[in-house]
């Protein structure tokens, strides 16, 4: 009888662990890709910047990108979950994503682009020119009462 009860106990422990792992991978917050380079077509990008480790990780990747977008309130508080669309001069969407933090960095071919970002239902639009080398930083600020 004791062998059966130990076997059941071991089975239950393994089952609980499997359920926990499955539950953790189900929730988006547990799968945050903060600081992981992603690709949309030929466009590489990374976002994050929540916490010191994330900021350090993104700063270490700075040389790989030529456009950095920063999202914050006018009060200075940073924003995340900012929907971002970058389109080329012909209006083709090259990047359509939602930021995992207040920084979004991307590598674009040299040229002019339209950047549209939105937070809490308020959209902002900018024309941005980027060079092949170096980093262009563009700040987007929203009113604090939104």
Residue, then its C-alpha position, 0 to 999 in steps of 0.5 A: x500500500x505504501x508503494x501505491x501511495x508514494x507513486x500517487x504522491x509523486x504523480x500528483x507532484x509531477x502533475x502540479x508542476x506540469x499544470x504550473x508550467x502550463x499556466x505560466x506559459x499561458x499568461x502573456x506577462x510571464x512570456x514577456x519578450x522584453x529585451x529580445x530582438x524580434x523581426x517583422x519581415x526584414x525589420x529587426x526591433x526590440x522593446x522594453x526598458x522596465x527596470x534597471x536590468x532591462x535598461x542595461x540590456x537594451x543599452x548594450x544593444x544600442x549599436x545594432x539599431x538606428x531608431x529609438x522611440x521613447x514613450x512617456x507622460x509629460x510628467x516624466x513617467x514612462x509608458x509601456x503597451x504603446x501601439x506603434x506603426x512605422x510606415x515607409x514613404x509609400x505608406x507600406x507598414x513595415x512594423x506594427x507592434x505594441x511596446x513591452x516598455x517605454x523604449x522601442x529600438x529598430x533598424x530601418x534602411x536609411x530614409x524617411x518614415x511615418x511613425x504613429x504611436x497610440x496610448x490610451x486611445x490618443x495617437x501621435x504621428x511624426x515624420x522621422x528620417x534615419x541614417x544608415x548609421x548612428x541612433x536617432x531618438x524620438x520622444x513621444x509624450x502624452x498629457x498626464x491626465x489621459 
